[in-house]
Amino acid sequence: MEGEPFRFLDLPGEIRNAIYEIILCSFEPASPPESYGKRLNKIQTGRVQEVYHGICPAMHSIETTILCTSKEVHREAYDVMVKKNQFMQVRITNLSISELLVASQVPIVTLDRGHADQFQGYMLRIELSAVPDVPDMSDDEDRWDEEDRLDEEQRILDEEQRLLDEELRLLDEEDHLAEEERLVDEEERLDEERVYNPTLQAFPAAHGSYFSFMILGRDCGAFCQMLSEADIYADQFSSKVNIVLFLEPWNLDISEYKARITELYTTKRQEALLEPFRTQLRGFSNVEIDDRVSRELREAVIEEVKKSPWGNPRKILKDMNDAEALEGQFYQDGRVTEASERWVTAISDIRRMRLSKLWRAIVLEGGPDFVDRLTEIYFKLLFNSVQNLMRILKASLENKAVVTTVGDVISSNLNELNSLRYVDECQWIPSEEQIVQMYVTQAQCWRLVGNPNKVADAMDWINWANQLKPGDAEIEMEKSAVKKWWRRVYFEEGLSDSEGSDYYEGSNNFVYIEEPDIDYDEEYY
């Protein structure tokens, strides 16, 4: 009847649910997940501006005020929100994964630890922590006693923390602010005093304090892909991280106006939630799943995740030989993008393999011949990648961002190439010609990037190349160009008043040498 107030709850349930979904589930579509290979491929093809340098927020147009309308509306809306978005919490203890989050661009709903911990509505909680590196204490009973003492202190502090959380929850609305400040101070004290067993310190490659963040269920696959590549960023990450998965990690004392979603955890739903871990993680030896999941499914997922991501050594060599041949053909045909994709995929696969804990077992199975052949393939792939990047560098000298980024990748790859000559298990060494090309390329890279701190290094590398191949025209041209750069740095920086001498900063002291005779009208790129 005209003039009567509009009653939202009089609308049919289907319409109310559609409204809740529009208001509370409007996240922008996620971009395709980034990977180590994709990031390198952007650099390989000169698209440096597309490389991300910050954590990716999950963009949305959500408005939560409808949750404050009434208990009934709150219950209905909250139910739609958590079921549609399938929020997941990630808790990190004693690890640092910020570099992984930036590289992978996994969309983050919130990085606020307080908000992430207070939210009640997660479908899954993912806990990552450093695996204890426990030394042999069989002959040291005192250490066992110390372990027990530290565990007891940890238990007491955890209980204090639980009581503080409970006290915060029960504070009255009107006078809790001052009391909350005291409790927060107390919580900070507990964080500072929290006892960590000295054998539980994180490994050097990935360390940090506790933090918590929220992601969407749709992005769990991207998160698992990020973890699968973590060995590239943190040495042996896959064997030194503990992963624990909890389904329906809600507080037992959840408010009556929030609907529980226990009925959603059917076997099919459990399988769907664990599918990204089961299909994308390999070589992770420390994974636990809580007992809400059926024993059969738990054991199957854990077994899959523990498997090696690589086949036997013979298959590894075949795959890498095929990749090298295909990228070479693509490059000759002018299909640089396809060639680059093959380079970065093969390079990232070999890097992951060599940096994982499984590498030793692969070496033992494959033997010295396998290591030699894989190292030779890896050298060729890396150097082909470097040569392509040098082409991009020379074509982008007016773009400082491209020059700096590409130059850093070239230097990193060349440094890795140089280190391949000193792999313990490997008898293969690059030819003298390959070493010369490596030295010349590095000197030229530093010169084109133009960092004055590298002028002495550039002269060292070009001199090493000249010693191995004296009288070579290409080396002489590059040496002349490096000398010209050297003199330019000398005059611009005003590093010495001595005439007839030049300057460079060595590793430990200042060195004066005779100024080279250079044609200063010469340009060489």
C-alpha positions as CSV (number, residue, x, y, z in Angstrom):
1,M,0.0,0.0,0.0
2,E,1.3,3.5,-0.9
3,G,3.0,5.2,2.0
4,E,4.0,2.0,3.8
5,P,7.8,1.6,4.5
6,F,9.8,-0.7,2.3
7,R,10.6,-3.9,4.2
8,F,13.8,-5.5,2.8
9,L,13.1,-8.8,4.5
10,D,9.8,-9.0,2.6
11,L,11.7,-9.6,-0.6
12,P,12.0,-13.2,-1.8
13,G,15.1,-14.9,-0.4
14,E,16.6,-15.4,-4.0
15,I,16.4,-11.6,-4.6
16,R,18.0,-10.8,-1.1
17,N,20.8,-13.3,-1.9
18,A,21.4,-11.7,-5.3
19,I,21.6,-8.2,-3.5
20,Y,24.0,-9.6,-0.9
21,E,26.2,-11.0,-3.7
22,I,26.4,-7.7,-5.5
23,I,27.2,-5.8,-2.4
24,L,29.6,-8.2,-0.7
25,C,31.2,-10.3,-3.4
26,S,32.2,-7.7,-6.1
27,F,35.9,-8.4,-6.5
28,E,37.4,-7.5,-9.8
29,P,38.6,-10.4,-11.9
30,A,42.1,-11.6,-11.1
31,S,44.8,-11.2,-13.7
32,P,46.5,-14.4,-14.8
33,P,48.9,-15.5,-12.1
34,E,52.5,-14.3,-12.4
35,S,55.3,-16.9,-12.4
36,Y,59.1,-16.7,-12.3
37,G,59.1,-17.6,-15.9
38,K,56.6,-15.0,-16.9
39,R,58.6,-12.3,-15.1
40,L,61.8,-13.3,-16.8
41,N,60.0,-13.5,-20.2
42,K,58.8,-9.9,-19.8
43,I,62.4,-8.8,-19.3
44,Q,63.6,-11.1,-22.1
45,T,61.2,-9.5,-24.6
46,G,61.9,-5.9,-23.4
47,R,58.6,-5.4,-21.5
48,V,60.3,-4.2,-18.4
49,Q,57.5,-1.7,-17.6
50,E,55.2,-4.7,-17.1
51,V,57.3,-6.2,-14.3
52,Y,55.6,-5.6,-10.9
53,H,57.4,-4.1,-7.9
54,G,54.7,-4.2,-5.2
55,I,52.2,-6.6,-3.6
56,C,48.9,-6.9,-5.5
57,P,45.7,-5.9,-3.7
58,A,42.5,-7.7,-4.5
59,M,40.5,-4.8,-5.9
60,H,36.8,-4.7,-5.0
61,S,33.7,-2.5,-4.6
62,I,32.4,-4.2,-1.5
63,E,30.2,-2.2,1.0
64,T,29.8,-3.9,4.4
65,T,27.3,-1.6,6.1
66,I,24.4,-3.9,5.2
67,L,25.9,-6.3,7.9
68,C,24.9,-3.8,10.5
69,T,21.2,-3.7,9.6
70,S,20.0,-6.5,11.9
71,K,21.0,-9.9,13.2
72,E,18.8,-11.7,10.6
73,V,20.2,-9.7,7.7
74,H,23.7,-10.1,9.0
75,R,23.3,-13.9,9.2
76,E,21.9,-14.1,5.7
77,A,24.5,-11.7,4.1
78,Y,27.4,-13.1,6.0
79,D,26.5,-16.6,4.8
80,V,26.4,-15.5,1.2
81,M,29.7,-13.6,1.5
82,V,31.7,-16.4,3.0
83,K,30.3,-19.1,0.7
84,K,30.8,-17.0,-2.5
85,N,34.2,-15.5,-1.8
86,Q,35.6,-18.6,0.1
87,F,38.1,-16.6,2.1
88,M,41.3,-18.2,3.1
89,Q,43.7,-17.1,5.8
90,V,47.5,-17.5,5.5
91,R,49.5,-17.4,8.7
92,I,53.3,-17.1,8.4
93,T,55.7,-17.8,11.3
94,N,59.4,-17.2,11.2
95,L,59.4,-16.9,7.4
96,S,59.6,-14.1,5.0
97,I,57.7,-14.4,1.7
98,S,57.3,-10.8,0.7
99,E,59.5,-11.3,-2.3
100,L,57.4,-14.2,-3.4
101,L,54.1,-12.2,-3.0
102,V,55.5,-9.4,-5.1
103,A,56.9,-11.8,-7.8
104,S,53.7,-13.9,-8.0
105,Q,51.2,-11.0,-7.7
106,V,48.7,-13.2,-5.7
107,P,45.8,-10.8,-4.9
108,I,45.7,-10.0,-1.2
109,V,42.4,-9.0,0.4
110,T,44.1,-7.6,3.5
111,L,47.6,-7.6,5.0
112,D,46.3,-6.2,8.2
113,R,47.2,-8.9,10.8
114,G,44.5,-7.8,13.2
115,H,41.7,-7.8,10.6
116,A,42.8,-11.1,9.2
117,D,43.0,-12.8,12.6
118,Q,39.6,-11.4,13.8
119,F,37.6,-12.5,10.8
120,Q,35.3,-15.5,11.3
121,G,34.4,-17.1,8.0
122,Y,37.4,-18.8,6.5
123,M,37.0,-21.9,4.4
124,L,40.6,-22.8,4.9
125,R,43.6,-21.7,7.0
126,I,47.1,-22.2,5.6
127,E,49.9,-22.1,8.1
128,L,53.5,-21.8,7.0
129,S,56.4,-22.0,9.4
130,A,60.1,-22.9,9.5
131,V,60.9,-26.5,10.0
132,P,63.0,-27.0,13.2
133,D,66.7,-27.7,12.5
134,V,67.2,-30.0,15.4
135,P,70.8,-31.0,16.1
136,D,71.9,-34.4,17.4
137,M,71.5,-34.3,21.2
138,S,71.8,-38.0,21.9
139,D,74.8,-37.4,24.2
140,D,73.5,-34.3,25.8
141,E,70.7,-35.0,28.3
142,D,70.8,-31.4,29.6
143,R,69.7,-30.2,26.2
144,W,66.7,-32.4,26.3
145,D,65.8,-30.9,29.7
146,E,66.3,-27.5,28.3
147,E,63.9,-28.4,25.4
148,D,61.3,-29.4,27.9
149,R,61.7,-26.2,29.9
150,L,61.3,-24.1,26.8
151,D,58.3,-26.0,25.7
152,E,56.6,-25.5,29.1
153,E,57.4,-21.7,29.0
154,Q,56.0,-21.5,25.5
155,R,52.8,-23.3,26.7
156,I,52.4,-20.9,29.6
157,L,52.9,-17.9,27.3
158,D,50.4,-19.2,24.9
159,E,47.9,-19.7,27.7
160,E,48.5,-16.1,28.8
161,Q,47.8,-15.0,25.2
162,R,44.6,-17.0,25.1
163,L,43.4,-15.4,28.4
164,L,44.2,-11.9,27.1
165,D,42.2,-12.5,23.9
166,E,39.3,-13.7,26.0
167,E,39.5,-10.7,28.3
168,L,39.6,-8.3,25.3
169,R,36.4,-10.0,23.9
170,L,34.5,-9.6,27.2
171,L,35.2,-5.9,27.8
172,D,32.2,-3.6,28.0
173,E,31.7,-1.3,25.0
174,E,31.8,2.0,27.0
175,D,35.0,1.6,29.0
176,H,37.1,-0.9,27.0
177,L,39.3,1.6,25.2
178,A,41.6,2.4,28.1
179,E,41.7,-1.2,29.2
180,E,42.4,-2.4,25.6
181,E,45.5,-0.1,25.5
182,R,46.8,-1.9,28.6
183,L,46.1,-5.3,27.1
184,V,47.7,-4.4,23.8
185,D,50.8,-3.3,25.7
186,E,50.7,-6.6,27.5
187,E,50.3,-8.5,24.2
188,E,53.4,-6.7,22.8
189,R,55.3,-7.8,25.9
190,L,54.3,-11.4,25.3
191,D,55.4,-11.1,21.7
192,E,58.8,-9.8,22.8
193,E,59.2,-12.5,25.5
194,R,57.7,-15.4,23.4
195,V,60.2,-18.2,23.8
196,Y,61.6,-19.7,20.7
197,N,63.7,-22.8,21.0
198,P,67.1,-21.8,19.6
199,T,67.0,-24.8,17.3
200,L,63.8,-23.5,15.7
201,Q,65.3,-20.5,14.0
202,A,64.4,-20.0,10.4
203,F,66.9,-20.8,7.7
204,P,68.8,-17.8,6.4
205,A,67.2,-17.7,3.0
206,A,63.7,-17.0,4.4
207,H,63.2,-15.6,7.8
208,G,60.9,-13.2,9.6
209,S,58.3,-12.7,12.3
210,Y,54.6,-13.8,12.4
211,F,52.1,-12.1,10.1
212,S,48.7,-13.0,8.7
213,F,46.8,-12.1,5.5
214,M,43.7,-13.0,3.6
215,I,43.2,-14.3,0.1
216,L,40.2,-15.4,-2.0
217,G,39.5,-19.1,-2.7
218,R,39.7,-18.4,-6.4
219,D,43.4,-17.4,-5.9
220,C,44.5,-20.5,-4.0
221,G,45.9,-21.9,-7.2
222,A,48.0,-18.9,-7.8
223,F,49.2,-19.1,-4.1
224,C,50.2,-22.7,-4.6
225,Q,52.0,-21.9,-7.8
226,M,53.9,-19.2,-5.9
227,L,55.0,-21.8,-3.3
228,S,56.0,-24.3,-6.0
229,E,58.6,-21.8,-7.3
230,A,59.8,-20.7,-3.9
231,D,63.1,-22.7,-4.1
232,I,64.3,-20.2,-6.7
233,Y,64.0,-17.4,-4.2
234,A,64.9,-19.2,-1.0
235,D,67.4,-22.1,-1.0
236,Q,65.6,-25.4,-0.3
237,F,62.4,-23.7,0.7
238,S,60.3,-26.7,-0.1
239,S,62.1,-28.9,2.4
240,K,62.5,-26.2,5.1
241,V,58.9,-25.1,5.4
242,N,56.1,-26.7,7.4
243,I,52.6,-26.4,5.8
244,V,49.5,-27.1,7.9
245,L,46.0,-26.9,6.4
246,F,42.9,-26.4,8.5
247,L,39.4,-26.7,7.2
248,E,36.6,-24.5,8.8
249,P,39.0,-22.8,11.2
250,W,36.3,-20.9,13.0
251,N,36.1,-20.1,16.7
252,L,33.9,-22.4,18.7
253,D,32.2,-19.5,20.3
254,I,31.0,-17.9,17.1
255,S,28.2,-15.4,17.4
256,E,24.7,-16.7,17.1
257,Y,24.0,-14.3,14.2
258,K,26.8,-15.8,12.1
259,A,25.9,-19.0,10.2
260,R,28.3,-21.9,10.4
261,I,29.1,-23.6,7.1
262,T,29.8,-27.1,8.4
263,E,27.4,-28.5,5.9
264,L,29.5,-27.2,3.0
265,Y,32.4,-29.5,3.9
266,T,31.3,-32.5,1.8
267,T,33.9,-34.9,0.4
268,K,33.6,-33.1,-2.9
269,R,34.2,-29.7,-1.3
270,Q,37.2,-31.0,0.6
271,E,38.7,-32.4,-2.6
272,A,38.1,-29.0,-4.4
273,L,39.8,-27.0,-1.6
274,L,42.8,-29.3,-1.5
275,E,43.1,-29.7,-5.3
276,P,45.5,-26.7,-5.9
277,F,47.9,-28.2,-3.3
278,R,47.6,-31.7,-4.7
279,T,48.2,-30.7,-8.3
280,Q,50.8,-27.9,-8.0
281,L,53.0,-28.6,-5.0
282,R,55.8,-31.2,-5.5
283,G,58.8,-32.0,-3.3
284,F,57.3,-30.6,-0.1
285,S,58.1,-33.1,2.6
286,N,56.5,-31.4,5.6
287,V,52.7,-31.1,5.0
288,E,49.9,-31.8,7.5
289,I,46.1,-31.7,7.1
290,D,43.7,-31.5,10.0
291,D,41.5,-34.5,10.8
292,R,38.3,-32.8,9.6
293,V,39.4,-34.2,6.2
294,S,38.9,-38.0,5.7
295,R,42.0,-40.0,6.4
296,E,42.0,-41.5,2.9
297,L,42.0,-38.0,1.3
298,R,44.6,-36.6,3.7
299,E,47.1,-39.4,3.0
300,A,46.5,-39.2,-0.8
301,V,47.1,-35.4,-0.9
302,I,50.2,-35.6,1.3
303,E,51.6,-38.4,-0.8
304,E,51.1,-36.4,-4.0
305,V,52.7,-33.3,-2.5
306,K,55.8,-35.2,-1.4
307,K,56.5,-36.6,-4.9
308,S,59.5,-35.2,-6.9
309,P,58.5,-32.7,-9.6
310,W,61.0,-34.2,-11.9
311,G,61.3,-37.5,-13.6
312,N,64.4,-39.7,-13.8
313,P,67.7,-38.2,-15.0
314,R,67.3,-39.6,-18.5
315,K,64.0,-37.9,-18.9
316,I,65.3,-34.7,-17.5
317,L,68.1,-34.6,-20.1
318,K,65.7,-35.5,-22.9
319,D,63.3,-32.7,-21.9
320,M,66.1,-30.1,-21.6
321,N,67.7,-31.2,-24.9
322,D,64.4,-30.8,-26.7
323,A,63.8,-27.4,-25.1
324,E,67.2,-26.2,-26.2
325,A,66.7,-27.4,-29.8
326,L,63.2,-25.9,-30.0
327,E,64.2,-22.5,-28.7
328,G,67.2,-22.4,-31.1
329,Q,64.9,-23.1,-34.0
330,F,62.4,-20.4,-32.9
331,Y,65.2,-17.9,-32.5
332,Q,66.6,-18.6,-36.0
333,D,63.1,-18.2,-37.4
334,G,62.8,-14.8,-35.8
335,R,60.2,-16.0,-33.3
336,V,61.9,-14.4,-30.4
337,T,58.9,-14.5,-28.0
338,E,58.5,-18.2,-28.4
339,A,62.2,-18.7,-28.0
340,S,62.2,-16.6,-24.9
341,E,59.4,-18.6,-23.4
342,R,61.3,-21.8,-23.9
343,W,64.5,-20.3,-22.4
344,V,62.9,-19.0,-19.3
345,T,60.9,-22.2,-18.7
346,A,63.9,-24.5,-19.0
347,I,66.2,-22.1,-17.0
348,S,63.7,-21.8,-14.2
349,D,63.1,-25.6,-14.1
350,I,66.9,-26.3,-13.8
351,R,67.3,-23.6,-11.2
352,R,64.5,-25.0,-9.1
353,M,66.0,-28.5,-9.5
354,R,69.5,-27.4,-8.5
355,L,68.3,-25.4,-5.5
356,S,66.0,-28.1,-4.1
357,K,66.8,-30.7,-1.5
358,L,66.1,-33.4,-4.1
359,W,69.0,-32.3,-6.3
360,R,71.4,-34.5,-4.3
361,A,69.3,-37.6,-4.9
362,I,69.0,-36.8,-8.7
363,V,72.8,-36.4,-8.9
364,L,73.3,-39.8,-7.2
365,E,70.9,-41.5,-9.5
366,G,72.2,-39.8,-12.7
367,G,75.9,-39.9,-12.0
368,P,78.7,-37.7,-13.2
369,D,77.7,-37.9,-16.9
370,F,74.2,-36.6,-16.1
371,V,75.6,-33.6,-14.2
372,D,78.1,-32.8,-16.9
373,R,75.5,-32.9,-19.7
374,L,72.9,-30.9,-17.7
375,T,75.5,-28.3,-16.8
376,E,76.4,-27.9,-20.5
377,I,72.8,-27.5,-21.5
378,Y,72.2,-25.0,-18.7
379,F,75.3,-23.0,-19.7
380,K,74.0,-22.8,-23.3
381,L,70.5,-21.8,-22.3
382,L,71.7,-19.1,-19.9
383,F,74.1,-17.7,-22.5
384,N,71.5,-17.7,-25.2
385,S,69.3,-15.8,-22.8
386,V,72.1,-13.3,-22.1
387,Q,72.7,-12.7,-25.8
388,N,69.1,-11.9,-26.3
389,L,69.0,-9.6,-23.4
390,M,72.1,-7.8,-24.7
391,R,70.2,-7.2,-27.9
392,I,67.4,-5.6,-25.9
393,L,69.9,-3.6,-23.8
394,K,71.6,-2.1,-26.9
395,A,68.2,-1.1,-28.4
396,S,67.0,0.6,-25.2
397,L,69.8,2.8,-24.2
398,E,67.5,5.8,-23.9
399,N,65.3,4.1,-21.4
400,K,67.0,4.1,-18.0
401,A,64.5,1.7,-16.4
402,V,65.0,-0.9,-19.1
403,V,68.7,-0.5,-19.1
404,T,69.0,-0.9,-15.3
405,T,66.6,-3.9,-15.0
406,V,67.9,-5.7,-18.1
407,G,71.5,-5.0,-17.0
408,D,70.9,-6.5,-13.6
409,V,69.5,-9.7,-15.1
410,I,72.4,-10.0,-17.5
411,S,74.9,-9.6,-14.7
412,S,73.1,-12.1,-12.5
413,N,73.0,-14.7,-15.3
414,L,76.6,-14.1,-16.2
415,N,77.6,-14.5,-12.5
416,E,75.7,-17.8,-12.5
417,L,77.4,-18.9,-15.7
418,N,80.8,-18.2,-14.1
419,S,79.8,-20.2,-11.0
420,L,79.0,-23.2,-13.1
421,R,82.8,-23.7,-13.7
422,Y,83.1,-24.5,-10.0
423,V,80.3,-27.0,-9.4
424,D,81.8,-29.8,-7.2
425,E,80.0,-32.7,-9.0
426,C,80.8,-31.4,-12.5
427,Q,83.8,-32.2,-14.7
428,W,82.5,-30.3,-17.7
429,I,84.0,-26.8,-18.2
430,P,83.1,-24.3,-20.9
431,S,85.5,-23.8,-23.8
432,E,88.0,-21.0,-23.9
433,E,85.9,-19.3,-26.6
434,Q,82.8,-19.5,-24.4
435,I,84.7,-18.0,-21.4
436,V,86.0,-15.2,-23.6
437,Q,82.5,-14.4,-24.9
438,M,81.3,-14.3,-21.3
439,Y,84.0,-11.9,-20.2
440,V,83.5,-9.6,-23.2
441,T,79.7,-9.6,-22.7
442,Q,80.0,-8.7,-19.0
443,A,82.4,-5.8,-19.7
444,Q,80.1,-4.5,-22.4
445,C,77.0,-4.8,-20.2
446,W,78.5,-2.8,-17.4
447,R,79.7,-0.1,-19.8
448,L,76.3,0.2,-21.5
449,V,74.5,0.4,-18.1
450,G,77.0,3.1,-17.2
451,N,77.3,2.5,-13.4
452,P,80.6,4.2,-12.5
453,N,81.1,1.8,-9.7
454,K,81.6,-1.0,-12.2
455,V,84.2,0.7,-14.4
456,A,87.1,-1.1,-12.7
457,D,85.3,-4.5,-12.9
458,A,84.6,-3.9,-16.6
459,M,88.3,-3.3,-17.2
460,D,89.2,-6.4,-15.3
461,W,86.9,-8.6,-17.3
462,I,87.9,-7.2,-20.7
463,N,91.6,-7.6,-19.7
464,W,90.9,-11.3,-18.8
465,A,89.3,-11.8,-22.2
466,N,92.3,-10.1,-23.9
467,Q,94.7,-12.4,-22.0
468,L,92.9,-15.5,-23.3
469,K,92.6,-14.2,-26.9
470,P,95.1,-11.5,-27.6
471,G,94.8,-9.5,-30.7
472,D,91.1,-10.2,-31.3
473,A,89.5,-7.3,-33.1
474,E,86.2,-7.5,-31.1
475,I,88.0,-7.5,-27.8
476,E,90.2,-4.6,-28.8
477,M,87.2,-2.5,-29.8
478,E,85.4,-3.2,-26.5
479,K,88.6,-2.6,-24.5
480,S,89.0,0.8,-26.2
481,A,85.4,1.7,-25.4
482,V,85.8,0.6,-21.8
483,K,89.0,2.8,-21.5
484,K,87.0,5.7,-23.0
485,W,84.3,5.2,-20.3
486,W,87.0,4.9,-17.7
487,R,88.5,8.2,-18.6
488,R,85.0,9.9,-18.7
489,V,84.4,8.7,-15.2
490,Y,87.8,10.0,-14.1
491,F,87.1,13.5,-15.4
492,E,83.4,13.7,-14.3
493,E,84.2,12.5,-10.8
494,G,87.4,14.4,-10.4
495,L,89.0,11.4,-8.8
496,S,92.6,12.4,-9.2
497,D,94.7,15.5,-9.9
498,S,97.5,13.4,-11.3
499,E,98.2,14.0,-15.0
500,G,98.9,11.0,-17.2
501,S,97.2,8.6,-14.8
502,D,93.8,7.1,-14.4
503,Y,91.8,5.9,-11.4
504,Y,89.6,3.0,-10.4
505,E,88.2,1.8,-7.1
506,G,89.4,-1.7,-6.5
507,S,88.1,-4.0,-3.8
508,N,90.4,-2.7,-1.1
509,N,92.3,0.4,-2.2
510,F,92.8,3.1,-4.8
511,V,95.0,2.1,-7.8
512,Y,96.7,4.5,-10.2
513,I,97.7,3.2,-13.5
514,E,99.1,4.7,-16.7
515,E,96.4,6.4,-18.7
516,P,95.7,4.5,-21.9
517,D,96.1,6.0,-25.3
518,I,92.5,6.3,-26.6
519,D,90.9,7.8,-29.7
520,Y,88.2,9.8,-27.9
521,D,86.1,10.3,-31.1
522,E,85.5,6.5,-31.2
523,E,82.1,5.2,-30.3
524,Y,81.4,1.5,-29.9
525,Y,78.2,-0.3,-29.0
